[in-house]
């Protein structure tokens, strides 16, 4: 497993995404994308909202 961070600007807002790469017993690498943000005095927050 290894993790990379992707940062992009989407509709004027900065988005940050953790990409979790896994290679265990699969024929191809599997990547999960997890949105997150950092809040002052709170810390690391995982965004669990989705847009359908």
GIJOPE-V996213 format. One record per residue. RES is the residue in one small letter. PSI is psi in whole degrees, -180 to 180 (* if undefined). D_LAST is the distance of its C-alpha to the last C-alpha in Angstrom with 1 decimal. Layout:
{{RES & PSI & D_LAST} {RES & PSI & D_LAST}}
//
This chain:
{{x & 137 & 28.4} {x & 154 & 27.9} {x & 135 & 25.5} {x & 157 & 24.8} {x & 130 & 23.2} {x & 132 & 21.3} {x & 132 & 21.3} {x & 160 & 19.7} {x & 121 & 19.5} {x & 114 & 16.2} {x & 43 & 16.8} {x & -5 & 19.9} {x & 140 & 18.7} {x & 127 & 19.8} {x & 143 & 17.3} {x & 136 & 18.9} {x & 132 & 17.8} {x & 129 & 20.0} {x & 114 & 20.2} {x & 113 & 21.9} {x & 126 & 23.9} {x & 144 & 25.5} {x & 11 & 28.2} {x & 116 & 29.6} {x & 39 & 30.6} {x & 156 & 28.0} {x & -25 & 29.0} {x & 155 & 26.6} {x & 145 & 25.3} {x & 133 & 22.0} {x & 127 & 19.9} {x & 140 & 17.4} {x & 129 & 15.7} {x & 119 & 15.8} {x & 146 & 15.2} {x & 166 & 18.2} {x & 163 & 20.5} {x & 122 & 24.1} {x & 136 & 25.4} {x & 138 & 29.1} {x & 3 & 31.1} {x & -54 & 28.2} {x & -145 & 27.3} {x & 125 & 24.5} {x & 128 & 21.2} {x & 127 & 18.2} {x & 119 & 14.8} {x & 8 & 12.8} {x & 148 & 9.9} {x & 156 & 6.4} {x & 122 & 3.8} {x & * & 0.0}}
//
